[in-house]
Amino acid sequence: MACQVCSKWLGSGISRDINDLRRFQQLLVTSLDKLNKDNLQQLAEQPGVTSIYGEAVSTLESLAVLMAWADLYIKVAQESSTVGTWTSDNSQEGQSSALDLVNPHLSSLSRYWLSALKDYACLNLSPQLSTQLPPNSGSFYSQEVADQVKPYYNDCWPSILHAAAIWLHFEGFEETSESPSQFPAGQMLPKVDQRNDRFFLTLGLAIKALCTPTVLDSPNLIQSCLLALEAILSSQFAQVLLAGDTQLGIELLSMCHRLLITCSQPAIRKVIVQLVSLVGQAFNKDSADLESTAVPGKSVSFGIIQTVACCLLPIVPTLTSETSGPVASQGKPFSEEDVDLASSAIATLPCAFKLCSTEVAVHMLPSLLYMILSAIKHLTVLKQKSPQLSLTYSRAISNAVGTLGVIVSAASEGDNNGKSVDILRSSFRSLLQVDDTSLVPDDRETLLVVLATFLKANAVMCTPSTDLFDKCVALFKEALGSNSKMEMKAIQCCASLFAHPVKYVSVSFIHALGPSVVQYVEDNGKACTNKEVAASVMEAIKLLEYLVQLVDDSSNRTRMLSLLIPLLISLLVDSEKSSSFSNGRGLIHRHALERLKLMGPKYPSEFKSIVATDPQLKKRLETALKSSQEAGKDDKSTSSTGAFVRQPAQPTIKLKMDFSNFK
């Protein structure tokens, strides 16, 4: 109990004074010294020195000390701001001080933790495997008290496993030379090639516990085992080892799927999704060995998709054949954790797709597209119903759209016979059917982003002079005449299409949508009445400037400037003191004047020739420049005059009571 109290105090962060921390640490250090090699060897060589009751108490004390150190190490490791750095850092007094207290003892602690885990594994072996038990005793118990100490190990091993997993992640899988004196008596020196034993010992204990039917009664045990698995599988060594064992990956994913079905705690489900992502990352590092099948129990990619579907089902009920019709999210409102979980799950789908061979990917692509587009559809509906979580839903939608782009791009790159492009084009066509409510997002802004993502990820998705191209262009033109939010999103999507890496695609959209952008600036620039419209107009101006930069030859650049410069001058007001110079109109005036000032030095000859051809343009520009200079002088004089305004004298008699707030 004393060790546990000290451990909790040291990890609480209440005291940041290193001297105070050392006082509590001293009890833990003193207790740890009792676990040294000599004491353990004496126990092993002279089993008759103490009674059976005494041996059990000694085991209990040893495990209590190891558990206290484990809890402390877990706490300070989780709170460490610099992951993977277990050295002294005086700049972080609270956490670094606690880490400094643990670091000197990690070498021996890690060995004791692994020994205790091996003891626990031996104690829980079935009778059929009794031949694998140590001949004499374990590291912290003898065979005479094996049944008596089992409850002690059952209470302590989850924390010890978690701490050992963290140590393995940062140090335990490294190839280091170790001295035999660092290990408990009776335990062989672990060689470099025995890192596999450490991996399978910790992994096996965690998986066995999580697959036990009674594990659902112990949420803390579930979380400790999952966090331990996360720490182990996120190490480079474990990733390589896992990638070479497909069956182990399938078993891990099957375990994650079962836990997702049975566990409802958000914290646990979050770690499960992270484990699925780590499994996918491990197998994606070996891209040479692609899966030729995607069936239950034989495919890692199927296991990933199965777990993702399980996470999405509450938010996207249409994923099951039993649910149909409109969006069904009429149950309890979803929390921020639920939405983030769905977003994280969607992000793992590219791992599953990239694991498949070309033939399997073609069969899997429709299902993945349906899952992602359905998720986007439902998330947009839920966003409208839950304005208090608008930012959370927006982030999830953005992540889902990004995942869609990755899969579309991967499908396009690996398409040898054109089947994937046909599937992508079919999905794209369904999105253009705006009257269809099955997959088309209700939010047109999201729809524009999804369409732009499709087009940017696949150049042949929407070939110019086709019905798909015409429908897409018509949709963007319609958006440019809608509300300010829709207009801003349409302009941003146009910018991504104009910058398409495939030249004929970008040129086709520039020819089709460029005039509409110019017309939008003309129609809204002069009649702007609010800041939202002004922001859209300024974004459109930025896009037109980008088009000027795309032109290579001087003749075409002059033609573009002859369009842009007069357009910007037309947005200037006669005087900055006029009544029209307010709200969004003033923002557009200042922005246009600023862009003109930058264009003059950048394109001097073209600028002068264009302005000189129209006297009215020249006069309007000169008037705006003069008005701007006068306004600047007025601001300077006002600020300088204000500096000499006489301040009221302080009263010579100061009142004891403050009446400044009296009304």
KOLSEDO-804067 format. One record per residue (C-alpha): residue in three letters; x, y, z. Coordinates in steps of 0.1 Angstrom, whole numbers, plus 5000, padded with zeros to 4 digits. Each point is the difference from the previous one (the first is absolute). Layout:
residues N
AlaXYZ/...
//
This chain:
residues 663
Met500050005000/Ala502850245008/Cys501649944967/Gln496750064982/Val499550335018/Cys503550124991/Ser499549904964/Lys496750194998/Trp501550315016/Leu503150004977/Gly497849964969/Ser497450255010/Gly502150314992/Ile498850175032/Ser503650085011/Arg502650124976/Asp502850045024/Ile502649744993/Asn500949975037/Asp496449935010/Leu499849744973/Arg503249835011/Arg498749955035/Phe497149794987/Gln502249834975/Gln502349885027/Leu497449755013/Leu499649864965/Val503749974995/Thr500549835034/Ser497349754991/Leu501649954966/Asp503349925016/Lys498449705017/Leu499549854965/Asn503749994993/Lys501849694987/Asp501349895034/Asn496749995018/Leu498349814972/Gln502949754997/Gln499749945038/Leu496449924996/Ala500649774972/Glu502949815016/Gln498549975035/Pro496249934996/Gly499849875036/Val501250325016/Thr496550155001/Ser496649845004/Ile497649974971/Tyr498150295014/Gly503150215000/Glu500849924964/Ala496550114989/Val500450335019/Ser503450054983/Thr498449954966/Leu497250245009/Glu502550265011/Ser502149964969/Leu497150034976/Ala498650305020/Val503350184995/Leu500249924963/Met496450114995/Ala500650335018/Trp503050074978/Ala498049904969/Asp497150245009/Leu502550285005/Tyr501849934967/Ile496749984981/Lys498950335014/Val503250204993/Ala500349844966/Gln496550094989/Glu500550365013/Ser503450044983/Ser499750274974/Thr503049864980/Val499049654991/Gly502949765000/Thr502450225020/Trp500749865034/Thr502950225010/Ser500350295024/Asp498650334987/Asn500050285025/Ser497850214978/Gln497049795010/Glu500249995037/Gly496949805010/Gln500249724975/Ser503749994995/Ser500649985037/Ala497749705003/Leu501849844970/Asp503350075015/Leu499049805031/Val499049704978/Asn502750004974/Pro502949885022/His498049695009/Leu498549914966/Ser502749754992/Ser499349785030/Leu496350075001/Ser499449894964/Arg501749675007/Tyr497849945031/Trp496950104981/Leu500849754972/Ser500849735026/Ala496750065018/Leu498149974967/Lys501749684993/Asp499149875035/Tyr496350104993/Ala500149824966/Cys501449695016/Leu497450005028/Asn497250014975/Leu501249734977/Ser497649714995/Pro501049665015/Gln500749874965/Leu502950244998/Ser501449945034/Thr503349874984/Gln500850364991/Leu500050125036/Pro503350085017/Pro501549705018/Asn500450175034/Ser498150325003/Gly499250344985/Ser501850325005/Phe497850115029/Tyr498449685012/Ser500749635007/Gln497849714989/Glu498949945036/Val498050335000/Ala499050014963/Asp496349975007/Gln500250255029/Val501750284981/Lys497849984968/Pro497650265013/Tyr502950245006/Tyr501149974965/Asn496550044987/Asp499850345018/Cys503350134989/Trp500849874965/Pro497950264979/Ser502050305013/Ile503249814997/Leu499249904964/His499250364990/Ala503250135015/Ala502049734984/Ala498450074967/Ile500950375002/Trp503649915008/Leu500149754972/His498850264976/Phe502850245008/Glu502849785011/Gly499249635003/Phe500149924963/Glu503450174994/Glu503149804995/Thr502050075031/Ser502649825020/Glu498949915035/Ser501949885030/Pro498949685018/Ser500050185033/Gln496950204988/Phe497849695001/Pro498349825028/Ala501549675012/Gly499249694980/Gln499150204969/Met502149964968/Leu501550314984/Pro497750104971/Lys501950014967/Val499350234972/Asp498049744981/Gln497849955030/Arg498250324993/Asn497449784984/Asp499449835033/Arg499350345017/Phe497750094971/Phe498049685001/Leu499949985038/Thr498450355004/Leu497849974970/Gly498849655009/Leu499150105036/Ala498050304987/Ile498249814973/Lys499149715023/Ala498550235026/Leu498050204974/Cys498649684985/Thr498849875034/Pro496250015003/Thr500150165034/Val502250294989/Leu496950224995/Asp499650025037/Ser503450175003/Pro500150324979/Asn503350105017/Leu501649674989/Ile498850054965/Gln501450354998/Ser503449895015/Cys500349724975/Leu499050214970/Leu502450285010/Ala502849745004/Leu499249874965/Glu500150354986/Ala503450075016/Ile501449674987/Leu498650014965/Ser501150374994/Ser503649905003/Gln502049954968/Phe501249655010/Ala496449885008/Gln498850144966/Val502549804981/Leu499349695020/Leu496350034996/Ala500250064963/Gly501649654996/Asp497149825018/Thr496750054981/Gln498149765023/Leu501050205030/Gly498750324984/Ile496749844992/Glu499749885036/Leu500750355013/Leu497350154977/Ser497549735009/Met500650085037/Cys499650374993/His496749934982/Arg498649805029/Leu501050285025/Leu498450274978/Ile496749805001/Thr500049945037/Cys501750315015/Ser498350345000/Gln502550215019/Pro501350284977/Ala503549985014/Ile500349634993/Arg498550024965/Lys502550284992/Val502949775008/Ile498549724981/Val499950214968/Gln503550105006/Leu501149645002/Val498249934967/Ser501950284984/Leu503349875013/Val499349654986/Gly499250164966/Gln503250215001/Ala502149695008/Phe498749804970/Asn500250304977/Lys503750035005/Asp500449674981/Ser498450114967/Ala501549714981/Asp497749745015/Leu496550104990/Glu496949805010/Ser498349804973/Thr496849955019/Ala497850195024/Val498049755020/Pro499349985038/Gly502849835019/Lys502550004972/Ser500550374991/Val501450295020/Ser498250254977/Phe496649845007/Gly500750025037/Ile500850374998/Ile496850074980/Gln497949795024/Thr501250205030/Val499550334982/Ala496449904991/Cys499449925036/Cys501150355010/Leu497950174973/Leu496849805005/Pro498550225028/Ile500550324979/Val499449834966/Pro497249755005/Thr499549954963/Leu503249794999/Thr497849705010/Ser497549854976/Glu497450025028/Thr499950384999/Ser498850194971/Gly498450334991/Pro501150345012/Val502750075026/Ala498949815031/Ser501950185027/Gln497050055022/Gly501449835031/Lys502050175028/Pro502150294989/Phe503649924992/Ser502850145022/Glu503350154988/Glu501749675008/Asp497649814977/Val500750234971/Asp503850005005/Leu499949625002/Ala498249974967/Ser502550254985/Ser503049805012/Ala498549674988/Ile499450144965/Ala503650114998/Thr501249645002/Leu498249894968/Pro502950094977/Cys502149755019/Ala497649734991/Phe499750104963/Lys503850024995/Leu500449655013/Cys498049854972/Ser501149884966/Thr498550174969/Glu497349734996/Val499050025036/Ala500150385001/Val497650024971/His497449795019/Met500650195033/Leu499950364985/Pro496250034997/Ser499549905037/Leu502650255012/Leu498650284979/Tyr496549925013/Met501250005036/Ile501850334997/Leu497450194980/Ser497249875023/Ala502050125030/Ile500450344984/Lys496350014993/His499049915035/Leu502650235017/Thr498750304980/Val496449925012/Leu501249965036/Lys502050324998/Gln496850204991/Lys498149835029/Ser502850075026/Pro501350354996/Gln501849985033/Leu502349734985/Ser500450184966/Leu503850025002/Thr500349635010/Tyr497849894971/Ser501850234976/Arg503349855010/Ala498649654995/Ile498650094966/Ser503350154989/Asn501949695011/Ala497649774982/Val500450214968/Gly503749975004/Thr499849635003/Leu497849994969/Gly502750184981/Val502749755011/Ile497949704989/Val499050164966/Ser503650084993/Ala501249655010/Ala497349844979/Ser501050214970/Glu503749925003/Gly499549625003/Asp497449984972/Asn501449804971/Asn496849914981/Gly497850305006/Lys497649835024/Ser500750225029/Val499550314980/Asp496649874988/Ile499149955037/Leu501250355010/Arg498250164971/Ser496849825010/Ser500350145035/Phe500850344987/Arg496949994978/Ser497849905030/Leu501250315018/Leu499050224971/Gln496449875004/Val499250275025/Asp496449895003/Asp501149665012/Thr500149995038/Ser501849675005/Leu503650124998/Val499950374991/Pro500850225030/Asp497250245010/Asp502750275005/Arg500950134965/Glu503350135013/Thr501049655010/Leu498849874967/Leu502350254981/Val503049895021/Val499349634993/Leu499750074963/Ala503250205000/Thr501749725019/Phe498949744974/Leu501250224971/Lys503450085016/Ala500849645008/Asn499149874966/Ala500750194968/Val497849794977/Met497050015024/Cys498350284982/Thr501350034964/Pro499250334983/Ser497250024975/Thr498049725018/Asp496750015019/Leu501849955033/Phe502350304993/Asp497050224990/Lys498049905031/Cys502950075023/Val500750344985/Ala496350085002/Leu500049915037/Phe503050235007/Lys498450294981/Glu496849965019/Ala502050015033/Leu501650334989/Gly496650165001/Ser498949865033/Asn500650125036/Ser503450135012/Lys501149685016/Met499249804969/Glu501750264978/Met503249995021/Lys500149624999/Ala499450004962/Ile502950244994/Gln502349805022/Cys499149684981/Cys500550184967/Ala503550105012/Ser500849635006/Leu498749914966/Phe501950284983/Ala503249875017/His499449644988/Pro503449834992/Val498649874967/Lys500150304976/Tyr497149914977/Val497749965031/Ser501050335015/Val499850184967/Ser496549864993/Phe498750125034/Ile501750344996/His498250054966/Ala496749875015/Leu500050185034/Gly502450294996/Pro497450234983/Ser497649925028/Val502650105027/Val500550334981/Gln496350064998/Tyr499649935037/Val502650275009/Glu498250254977/Asp496649935014/Asn500949985037/Gly503050235003/Lys498150334996/Ala496849905017/Cys501749835030/Thr498150085033/Asn501649765025/Lys503449865010/Glu499149644990/Val499450104963/Ala503150215001/Ala502149715011/Ser498649794971/Val500850284975/Met503650035013/Glu500449634997/Ala498850024964/Ile502550284993/Lys502849795015/Leu498949724976/Leu500250234970/Glu503450115010/Tyr501149645001/Leu498749964964/Val502350284990/Gln503049825015/Leu499149684981/Val500550184966/Asp503449934985/Asp500350234970/Ser499850385003/Ser497350054974/Asn497549785019/Arg501050165033/Thr499350344986/Arg496549894990/Met499449865035/Leu501250335016/Ser497950204976/Leu497149825015/Leu501050005037/Ile501450365004/Pro496950184987/Leu497949765021/Leu501950105031/Ile499950374992/Ser496249984995/Leu499749885037/Leu501650325013/Val497750265015/Asp500350374993/Ser501050105035/Glu500849825032/Lys497850255018/Ser496949924979/Ser496949845014/Ser500549694979/Phe503349935017/Ser498749795028/Asn499749645010/Gly501149754973/Arg500350274972/Gly502950175018/Leu501749665004/Ile499849944963/His501250354992/Arg503149975022/His500749654988/Ala499750104963/Leu502350305005/Glu502649795018/Arg500049754972/Leu500450284974/Lys502950155019/Leu501849664999/Met499249944963/Gly501550334989/Pro503649915010/Lys499549634990/Tyr498850074965/Pro501150364993/Ser499750014962/Glu496749814998/Phe498550215028/Lys500950334985/Ser498849914965/Ile496749865013/Val499250315022/Ala501150244973/Thr497549864975/Asp497050125021/Pro500150355014/Gln497149925024/Leu501949715015/Lys503050215005/Lys498050285016/Arg498249765023/Leu503349845011/Glu501750335006/Thr497050125021/Ala500149695021/Leu503750035006/Lys499750375009/Ser497149935024/Ser502049725016/Gln503050235006/Glu497850275015/Ala498349755022/Gly503449885012/Lys501050365008/Asp496850065019/Asp500649695021/Lys503650115008/Ser498950355010/Thr497249865021/Ser502349765018/Ser502650275006/Thr497450255012/Gly498649745024/Ala503549965015/Phe500050375011/Val496450005014/Arg500350125036/Gln499349735025/Pro497750095029/Ala502050095031/Gln500049765028/Pro498150125031/Thr502250135028/Ile497749855026/Lys499549624997/Leu496849865013/Lys500149685021/Met497049864982/Asp499949934962/Phe496950164984/Ser501049924963/Asn497349734997/Phe497350215016/Lys496950074978/
//
